[in-house]
């Protein structure tokens, strides 16, 4: 199994930032169940306890590398990349196998 985690800091302040977070979340939601082998797909918005720089995270699990690679190349995923890139300030990602 392969786990894929991505975190974003979103541009803006106050209401603009919250609106941008919701836009990123909506874009990510469009990729739910995009490919066979996607086992888990969770989107979380920071609730502010740790005061860390990340605003939104995606946690996903794939049956194997082939399923994760299919997701990376899927038209739905490719379509949201420019949307998210325009709204993000920074990004961190991690993939690991278990």
Secondary structure by P-SEA (a helix, b strand, c coil): cbbbbbbbbccccaaaaaaaaaaaaaaaaaaccccccccbbbbbcccccccccccbbbbbbcccaaaaaaaaacaaaaaaaaaaaaacccbbbbbbcc
